[in-house]
Amino acid sequence: MKNWKHWAFVAVIAIVGIIMGFAACDNDNGKNDPILCKCPNGTLHLVGETCCEGTDCKCEKNVVGQRVEGIPVTSRGGDHTKAIANVTEAFGWLTEEELTIIKDYVRDIQVRSGNGMGAGAENFSKQDGKYIIKIEELSISEGIYYALWDVTEEVSGN
């Protein structure tokens, strides 16, 4: 009789152990897995912005700037606050179609130091399928508009 009680006790302990093992695996829910970022690589985050707390995102974080029509206008050696009014005015001159192109294809507008009056003060480049428009902090609205317009022309193939 003692032998039977002993084996019943061992069986109960084994069953409890198996149940606890499954529960431990089930409750983990991948907590030890790295958190993968859902934002596209190359995303730009202004100070205080983030799309995730992931470990694999190759995003530019904590960039000083301000958004105009959703596009970051960032300080890149220049004072972006001096350019905001002129960037806003230039955006106002775009057609709805041009504005959509800018929102879809421009990563950011980078503001450099300078008076915005020199030849080529406004230009753009393409990186990873998105455009980066470079302006000087005192660029006039017309110059910024033409840089935006040049991007729309290149994207639309005109």
TORPA-4810 file (N, C-alpha, C, O; in nm, 3 decimals):
<nodes>
NODE_1_0.080_-0.117_0.000_0.000_0.000_0.000_0.087_0.127_0.000_0.056_0.224_-0.068_M
NODE_2_0.194_0.123_0.076_0.284_0.238_0.080_0.339_0.267_-0.059_0.354_0.384_-0.096_K
NODE_3_0.369_0.167_-0.133_0.424_0.182_-0.266_0.326_0.256_-0.358_0.367_0.343_-0.436_N
NODE_4_0.198_0.222_-0.348_0.095_0.288_-0.429_0.084_0.437_-0.395_0.077_0.519_-0.486_W
NODE_5_0.084_0.474_-0.268_0.076_0.614_-0.225_0.199_0.692_-0.271_0.189_0.808_-0.311_K
NODE_6_0.311_0.629_-0.265_0.436_0.692_-0.310_0.428_0.726_-0.458_0.462_0.838_-0.498_H
NODE_7_0.384_0.631_-0.541_0.376_0.654_-0.685_0.266_0.754_-0.720_0.281_0.830_-0.816_W
NODE_8_0.159_0.757_-0.647_0.053_0.856_-0.669_0.105_0.996_-0.638_0.077_1.091_-0.711_A
NODE_9_0.181_1.007_-0.530_0.239_1.136_-0.494_0.336_1.183_-0.603_0.333_1.300_-0.641_F
NODE_10_0.421_1.096_-0.652_0.517_1.128_-0.757_0.443_1.170_-0.884_0.483_1.265_-0.951_V
NODE_11_0.333_1.099_-0.916_0.257_1.132_-1.036_0.194_1.271_-1.024_0.196_1.349_-1.119_A
NODE_12_0.139_1.301_-0.907_0.078_1.433_-0.886_0.184_1.542_-0.899_0.159_1.644_-0.963_V
NODE_13_0.298_1.523_-0.840_0.408_1.620_-0.847_0.451_1.637_-0.993_0.475_1.750_-1.036_I
NODE_14_0.461_1.529_-1.068_0.501_1.536_-1.209_0.398_1.614_-1.290_0.435_1.698_-1.372_A
NODE_15_0.269_1.588_-1.267_0.164_1.659_-1.340_0.168_1.808_-1.306_0.157_1.892_-1.396_I
NODE_16_0.182_1.841_-1.181_0.191_1.982_-1.140_0.313_2.047_-1.206_0.304_2.160_-1.253_V
NODE_17_0.424_1.977_-1.209_0.545_2.030_-1.273_0.525_2.056_-1.422_0.570_2.158_-1.474_G
NODE_18_0.457_1.965_-1.490_0.432_1.981_-1.633_0.340_2.101_-1.656_0.364_2.182_-1.746_I
NODE_19_0.234_2.111_-1.576_0.140_2.223_-1.590_0.211_2.355_-1.566_0.190_2.451_-1.640_I
NODE_20_0.294_2.361_-1.464_0.368_2.485_-1.434_0.467_2.517_-1.545_0.489_2.634_-1.577_M
NODE_21_0.526_2.416_-1.605_0.619_2.438_-1.716_0.550_2.500_-1.836_0.601_2.595_-1.896_G
NODE_22_0.432_2.447_-1.870_0.356_2.505_-1.981_0.310_2.646_-1.948_0.314_2.734_-2.034_F
NODE_23_0.267_2.668_-1.826_0.221_2.800_-1.786_0.335_2.901_-1.793_0.315_3.015_-1.835_A
NODE_24_0.453_2.859_-1.751_0.568_2.951_-1.756_0.602_2.987_-1.899_0.632_3.103_-1.927_A
NODE_25_0.597_2.892_-1.989_0.626_2.921_-2.129_0.517_3.008_-2.189_0.546_3.099_-2.266_C
NODE_26_0.393_2.981_-2.154_0.281_3.053_-2.211_0.277_3.197_-2.160_0.239_3.287_-2.235_D
NODE_27_0.314_3.220_-2.034_0.307_3.354_-1.978_0.423_3.442_-2.019_0.417_3.564_-2.000_N
NODE_28_0.529_3.385_-2.075_0.645_3.464_-2.116_0.606_3.562_-2.227_0.650_3.677_-2.227_D
NODE_29_0.526_3.515_-2.321_0.481_3.597_-2.434_0.595_3.673_-2.501_0.575_3.785_-2.546_N
NODE_30_0.711_3.615_-2.508_0.822_3.676_-2.579_0.884_3.794_-2.507_0.945_3.879_-2.572_G
NODE_31_0.869_3.803_-2.374_0.921_3.918_-2.301_1.072_3.930_-2.313_1.126_4.040_-2.298_K
NODE_32_1.140_3.821_-2.339_1.285_3.827_-2.351_1.328_3.857_-2.494_1.447_3.879_-2.519_N
NODE_33_1.233_3.858_-2.589_1.266_3.890_-2.726_1.290_4.040_-2.737_1.227_4.118_-2.665_D
NODE_34_1.381_4.083_-2.826_1.401_4.227_-2.843_1.277_4.290_-2.905_1.209_4.229_-2.987_P
NODE_35_1.249_4.413_-2.865_1.136_4.486_-2.921_1.181_4.538_-3.057_1.280_4.610_-3.066_I
NODE_36_1.108_4.502_-3.161_1.145_4.547_-3.294_1.063_4.671_-3.330_0.943_4.677_-3.305_L
NODE_37_1.130_4.767_-3.387_1.066_4.893_-3.421_0.979_4.878_-3.544_1.016_4.808_-3.638_C
NODE_38_0.864_4.941_-3.543_0.772_4.935_-3.656_0.786_5.054_-3.749_0.727_5.052_-3.857_K
NODE_39_0.862_5.156_-3.713_0.874_5.271_-3.802_0.979_5.241_-3.909_1.074_5.167_-3.884_C
NODE_40_0.962_5.299_-4.028_1.059_5.271_-4.135_1.196_5.327_-4.101_1.208_5.434_-4.040_P
NODE_41_1.299_5.255_-4.141_1.435_5.306_-4.123_1.446_5.440_-4.196_1.388_5.459_-4.303_N
NODE_42_1.519_5.531_-4.137_1.534_5.662_-4.195_1.433_5.763_-4.145_1.438_5.880_-4.182_G
NODE_43_1.341_5.719_-4.061_1.243_5.810_-4.004_1.313_5.914_-3.918_1.411_5.883_-3.851_T
NODE_44_1.263_6.035_-3.921_1.322_6.143_-3.844_1.227_6.179_-3.730_1.108_6.199_-3.753_L
NODE_45_1.280_6.188_-3.610_1.201_6.224_-3.492_1.252_6.355_-3.436_1.368_6.367_-3.398_H
NODE_46_1.163_6.452_-3.430_1.199_6.577_-3.365_1.206_6.553_-3.215_1.158_6.451_-3.166_L
NODE_47_1.264_6.646_-3.143_1.276_6.634_-2.998_1.138_6.603_-2.940_1.041_6.674_-2.967_V
NODE_48_1.130_6.497_-2.860_1.006_6.459_-2.796_0.919_6.364_-2.877_0.819_6.315_-2.826_G
NODE_49_0.955_6.338_-3.002_0.877_6.246_-3.085_0.942_6.109_-3.087_1.064_6.097_-3.074_E
NODE_50_0.862_6.007_-3.103_0.912_5.872_-3.122_0.803_5.789_-3.186_0.685_5.818_-3.167_T
NODE_51_0.840_5.687_-3.260_0.738_5.599_-3.317_0.736_5.467_-3.242_0.640_5.391_-3.251_C
NODE_52_0.842_5.441_-3.169_0.848_5.317_-3.091_0.969_5.322_-2.999_1.050_5.414_-3.005_C
NODE_53_0.978_5.223_-2.915_1.093_5.211_-2.826_1.180_5.095_-2.870_1.249_5.034_-2.788_E
NODE_54_1.177_5.064_-2.997_1.243_4.946_-3.051_1.394_4.951_-3.045_1.455_5.056_-3.024_G
NODE_55_1.453_4.834_-3.064_1.597_4.822_-3.057_1.663_4.817_-3.194_1.785_4.831_-3.204_T
NODE_56_1.584_4.798_-3.301_1.646_4.781_-3.432_1.616_4.894_-3.528_1.651_4.884_-3.646_D
NODE_57_1.554_5.000_-3.483_1.516_5.109_-3.571_1.636_5.199_-3.597_1.704_5.242_-3.503_C
NODE_58_1.660_5.228_-3.722_1.770_5.317_-3.758_1.711_5.454_-3.791_1.716_5.500_-3.905_K
NODE_59_1.657_5.516_-3.689_1.591_5.646_-3.704_1.682_5.754_-3.648_1.763_5.731_-3.559_C
NODE_60_1.665_5.874_-3.705_1.736_5.989_-3.651_1.649_6.048_-3.542_1.536_6.090_-3.568_E
NODE_61_1.699_6.051_-3.420_1.617_6.088_-3.305_1.662_6.220_-3.243_1.778_6.259_-3.251_K
NODE_62_1.565_6.288_-3.183_1.588_6.411_-3.107_1.651_6.522_-3.191_1.744_6.589_-3.148_N
NODE_63_1.598_6.539_-3.311_1.644_6.645_-3.400_1.568_6.773_-3.365_1.446_6.770_-3.347_V
NODE_64_1.638_6.883_-3.356_1.575_7.011_-3.325_1.505_7.063_-3.450_1.566_7.075_-3.556_V
NODE_65_1.378_7.093_-3.437_1.304_7.144_-3.551_1.157_7.162_-3.519_1.113_7.154_-3.405_G
NODE_66_1.083_7.187_-3.626_0.939_7.209_-3.614_0.876_7.158_-3.743_0.937_7.168_-3.850_Q
NODE_67_0.756_7.103_-3.735_0.687_7.053_-3.854_0.601_7.161_-3.918_0.532_7.237_-3.851_R
NODE_68_0.608_7.166_-4.053_0.521_7.251_-4.133_0.453_7.159_-4.232_0.520_7.093_-4.311_V
NODE_69_0.321_7.154_-4.228_0.244_7.061_-4.313_0.292_6.917_-4.295_0.288_6.837_-4.389_E
NODE_70_0.339_6.884_-4.174_0.384_6.749_-4.145_0.530_6.722_-4.181_0.584_6.618_-4.145_G
NODE_71_0.593_6.815_-4.251_0.734_6.799_-4.292_0.824_6.864_-4.188_0.805_6.981_-4.154_I
NODE_72_0.923_6.791_-4.136_1.015_6.851_-4.039_1.103_6.958_-4.104_1.163_6.934_-4.209_P
NODE_73_1.110_7.073_-4.043_1.204_7.179_-4.080_1.305_7.180_-3.966_1.272_7.219_-3.854_V
NODE_74_1.428_7.137_-3.996_1.524_7.108_-3.890_1.646_7.198_-3.893_1.691_7.241_-4.000_T
NODE_75_1.698_7.226_-3.775_1.821_7.304_-3.762_1.939_7.214_-3.793_1.962_7.114_-3.724_S
NODE_76_2.014_7.249_-3.896_2.134_7.174_-3.936_2.249_7.272_-3.953_2.309_7.283_-4.060_R
NODE_77_2.278_7.341_-3.845_2.382_7.443_-3.848_2.324_7.582_-3.861_2.394_7.681_-3.845_G
NODE_78_2.196_7.589_-3.889_2.125_7.716_-3.898_2.007_7.717_-3.802_1.973_7.614_-3.743_G
NODE_79_1.946_7.832_-3.787_1.834_7.848_-3.696_1.703_7.826_-3.773_1.662_7.910_-3.852_D
NODE_80_1.640_7.713_-3.749_1.517_7.680_-3.822_1.404_7.778_-3.792_1.316_7.798_-3.875_H
NODE_81_1.407_7.841_-3.673_1.299_7.932_-3.637_1.297_8.056_-3.727_1.193_8.118_-3.746_T
NODE_82_1.413_8.092_-3.783_1.419_8.206_-3.874_1.356_8.171_-4.009_1.312_8.260_-4.082_K
NODE_83_1.350_8.043_-4.043_1.301_8.001_-4.173_1.155_7.960_-4.173_1.094_7.950_-4.280_A
NODE_84_1.096_7.935_-4.057_0.961_7.878_-4.049_0.858_7.962_-4.124_0.778_7.907_-4.200_I
NODE_85_0.857_8.093_-4.106_0.757_8.177_-4.172_0.769_8.168_-4.324_0.669_8.159_-4.394_A
NODE_86_0.893_8.170_-4.375_0.913_8.163_-4.519_0.880_8.024_-4.575_0.829_8.012_-4.686_N
NODE_87_0.909_7.919_-4.498_0.874_7.783_-4.540_0.722_7.771_-4.544_0.667_7.715_-4.639_V
NODE_88_0.655_7.822_-4.443_0.509_7.817_-4.437_0.448_7.891_-4.556_0.353_7.842_-4.618_T
NODE_89_0.502_8.008_-4.587_0.451_8.084_-4.701_0.474_8.008_-4.832_0.385_8.003_-4.918_E
NODE_90_0.591_7.948_-4.848_0.621_7.872_-4.970_0.527_7.752_-4.985_0.483_7.722_-5.096_A
NODE_91_0.497_7.684_-4.875_0.402_7.572_-4.880_0.265_7.621_-4.928_0.195_7.549_-4.998_F
NODE_92_0.228_7.742_-4.889_0.098_7.797_-4.929_0.086_7.819_-5.078_-0.026_7.827_-5.130_G
NODE_93_0.196_7.829_-5.149_0.193_7.850_-5.294_0.183_7.721_-5.373_0.161_7.724_-5.494_W
NODE_94_0.199_7.607_-5.307_0.192_7.478_-5.376_0.047_7.442_-5.407_-0.045_7.474_-5.331_L
NODE_95_0.028_7.376_-5.521_-0.104_7.322_-5.550_-0.127_7.203_-5.458_-0.034_7.154_-5.394_T
NODE_96_-0.250_7.158_-5.451_-0.280_7.042_-5.367_-0.202_6.919_-5.412_-0.154_6.841_-5.330_E
NODE_97_-0.188_6.903_-5.543_-0.112_6.789_-5.598_0.036_6.800_-5.560_0.097_6.701_-5.521_E
NODE_98_0.092_6.919_-5.571_0.233_6.940_-5.534_0.254_6.917_-5.385_0.355_6.859_-5.344_E
NODE_99_0.160_6.963_-5.304_0.171_6.944_-5.159_0.168_6.796_-5.124_0.242_6.752_-5.036_L
NODE_100_0.085_6.719_-5.192_0.079_6.574_-5.168_0.213_6.510_-5.204_0.261_6.424_-5.130_T
NODE_101_0.272_6.551_-5.314_0.404_6.497_-5.354_0.507_6.529_-5.246_0.585_6.443_-5.207_I
NODE_102_0.507_6.654_-5.200_0.604_6.693_-5.096_0.584_6.609_-4.970_0.681_6.560_-4.913_I
NODE_103_0.460_6.592_-4.928_0.433_6.513_-4.808_0.475_6.368_-4.824_0.517_6.304_-4.728_K
NODE_104_0.462_6.315_-4.945_0.497_6.174_-4.970_0.646_6.151_-4.992_0.697_6.043_-4.961_D
NODE_105_0.716_6.251_-5.046_0.853_6.226_-5.090_0.962_6.306_-5.019_1.080_6.278_-5.040_Y
NODE_106_0.927_6.404_-4.936_1.031_6.484_-4.869_1.047_6.435_-4.726_0.951_6.430_-4.649_V
NODE_107_1.170_6.399_-4.692_1.202_6.353_-4.556_1.209_6.470_-4.461_1.148_6.468_-4.353_R
NODE_108_1.284_6.574_-4.500_1.290_6.695_-4.417_1.350_6.810_-4.494_1.413_6.793_-4.599_D
NODE_109_1.330_6.929_-4.439_1.391_7.051_-4.491_1.496_7.091_-4.389_1.465_7.124_-4.275_I
NODE_110_1.621_7.088_-4.432_1.732_7.116_-4.342_1.775_7.261_-4.356_1.801_7.309_-4.466_Q
NODE_111_1.783_7.330_-4.243_1.818_7.471_-4.242_1.964_7.487_-4.202_2.006_7.448_-4.093_V
NODE_112_2.041_7.546_-4.294_2.184_7.573_-4.269_2.200_7.721_-4.236_2.109_7.800_-4.257_R
NODE_113_2.316_7.757_-4.185_2.341_7.899_-4.161_2.368_7.967_-4.295_2.419_7.904_-4.388_S
NODE_114_2.334_8.092_-4.304_2.357_8.167_-4.427_2.243_8.264_-4.452_2.139_8.259_-4.387_G
NODE_115_2.266_8.351_-4.549_2.168_8.457_-4.573_2.066_8.421_-4.680_1.972_8.498_-4.703_N
NODE_116_2.081_8.308_-4.747_1.981_8.264_-4.843_1.982_8.341_-4.973_1.890_8.326_-5.054_G
NODE_117_2.082_8.422_-4.996_2.084_8.505_-5.116_2.180_8.453_-5.223_2.176_8.500_-5.337_M
NODE_118_2.267_8.358_-5.188_2.366_8.310_-5.284_2.306_8.214_-5.385_2.201_8.154_-5.362_G
NODE_119_2.374_8.200_-5.497_2.329_8.105_-5.599_2.332_7.964_-5.542_2.431_7.924_-5.480_A
NODE_120_2.227_7.892_-5.561_2.222_7.755_-5.510_2.198_7.747_-5.361_2.224_7.644_-5.299_G
NODE_121_2.147_7.857_-5.303_2.123_7.858_-5.159_2.020_7.752_-5.121_2.023_7.699_-5.010_A
NODE_122_1.927_7.722_-5.213_1.827_7.619_-5.189_1.854_7.504_-5.285_1.866_7.525_-5.406_E
NODE_123_1.865_7.384_-5.232_1.884_7.269_-5.318_1.826_7.146_-5.251_1.777_7.152_-5.138_N
NODE_124_1.833_7.034_-5.321_1.781_6.911_-5.263_1.865_6.793_-5.306_1.937_6.799_-5.406_F
NODE_125_1.856_6.687_-5.229_1.923_6.562_-5.262_1.827_6.448_-5.228_1.728_6.467_-5.158_S
NODE_126_1.859_6.332_-5.279_1.772_6.216_-5.256_1.852_6.112_-5.178_1.967_6.082_-5.210_K
NODE_127_1.788_6.057_-5.075_1.853_5.957_-4.992_1.749_5.852_-4.953_1.646_5.886_-4.894_Q
NODE_128_1.775_5.728_-4.986_1.684_5.617_-4.954_1.542_5.643_-5.003_1.445_5.613_-4.933_D
NODE_129_1.530_5.699_-5.122_1.399_5.720_-5.183_1.324_5.844_-5.137_1.214_5.871_-5.185_G
NODE_130_1.382_5.920_-5.044_1.319_6.042_-4.994_1.411_6.161_-5.022_1.533_6.148_-5.028_K
NODE_131_1.350_6.277_-5.038_1.426_6.398_-5.066_1.456_6.475_-4.938_1.377_6.476_-4.844_Y
NODE_132_1.572_6.538_-4.938_1.612_6.629_-4.832_1.636_6.763_-4.899_1.722_6.775_-4.986_I
NODE_133_1.558_6.862_-4.860_1.572_6.995_-4.915_1.659_7.075_-4.820_1.635_7.077_-4.699_I
NODE_134_1.760_7.142_-4.875_1.852_7.221_-4.793_1.833_7.368_-4.827_1.840_7.409_-4.943_K
NODE_135_1.808_7.446_-4.723_1.792_7.589_-4.740_1.879_7.661_-4.638_1.928_7.600_-4.543_I
NODE_136_1.898_7.789_-4.659_1.969_7.870_-4.562_1.868_7.939_-4.472_1.753_7.961_-4.512_E
NODE_137_1.909_7.972_-4.352_1.814_8.022_-4.252_1.740_8.148_-4.295_1.630_8.174_-4.247_E
NODE_138_1.799_8.227_-4.383_1.733_8.349_-4.430_1.688_8.337_-4.575_1.671_8.438_-4.644_L
NODE_139_1.668_8.214_-4.622_1.618_8.195_-4.758_1.482_8.261_-4.771_1.398_8.254_-4.681_S
NODE_140_1.460_8.325_-4.886_1.331_8.389_-4.907_1.228_8.285_-4.952_1.264_8.178_-5.002_I
NODE_141_1.103_8.318_-4.934_0.993_8.225_-4.964_0.999_8.175_-5.108_0.975_8.057_-5.134_S
NODE_142_1.030_8.266_-5.202_1.034_8.228_-5.343_1.141_8.121_-5.368_1.118_8.026_-5.443_E
NODE_143_1.257_8.137_-5.307_1.364_8.038_-5.325_1.324_7.903_-5.267_1.353_7.799_-5.327_G
NODE_144_1.259_7.904_-5.153_1.213_7.780_-5.091_1.106_7.715_-5.178_1.106_7.594_-5.198_I
NODE_145_1.014_7.798_-5.231_0.909_7.745_-5.319_0.970_7.675_-5.440_0.928_7.565_-5.476_Y
NODE_146_1.071_7.738_-5.502_1.131_7.677_-5.621_1.203_7.546_-5.587_1.205_7.455_-5.669_Y
NODE_147_1.262_7.537_-5.468_1.324_7.410_-5.427_1.216_7.303_-5.411_1.235_7.189_-5.452_A
NODE_148_1.103_7.340_-5.350_0.991_7.246_-5.337_0.937_7.207_-5.475_0.911_7.090_-5.502_L
NODE_149_0.921_7.306_-5.560_0.869_7.284_-5.695_0.962_7.194_-5.776_0.916_7.108_-5.851_W
NODE_150_1.093_7.214_-5.761_1.189_7.128_-5.831_1.171_6.982_-5.791_1.180_6.893_-5.876_D
NODE_151_1.147_6.957_-5.663_1.123_6.820_-5.618_0.997_6.765_-5.682_0.996_6.651_-5.730_V
NODE_152_0.890_6.845_-5.684_0.765_6.796_-5.744_0.783_6.767_-5.892_0.727_6.670_-5.944_T
NODE_153_0.861_6.849_-5.960_0.887_6.825_-6.102_0.966_6.696_-6.124_0.938_6.620_-6.216_E
NODE_154_1.065_6.673_-6.040_1.145_6.551_-6.054_1.060_6.426_-6.025_1.069_6.326_-6.096_E
NODE_155_0.979_6.434_-5.922_0.895_6.319_-5.885_0.792_6.290_-5.994_0.770_6.174_-6.030_V
NODE_156_0.729_6.395_-6.045_0.624_6.375_-6.145_0.679_6.351_-6.285_0.604_6.316_-6.377_S
NODE_157_0.810_6.368_-6.302_0.874_6.340_-6.430_0.855_6.448_-6.535_0.872_6.422_-6.654_G
NODE_158_0.820_6.568_-6.494_0.800_6.679_-6.589_0.929_6.750_-6.618_0.931_6.846_-6.695_N
</nodes>
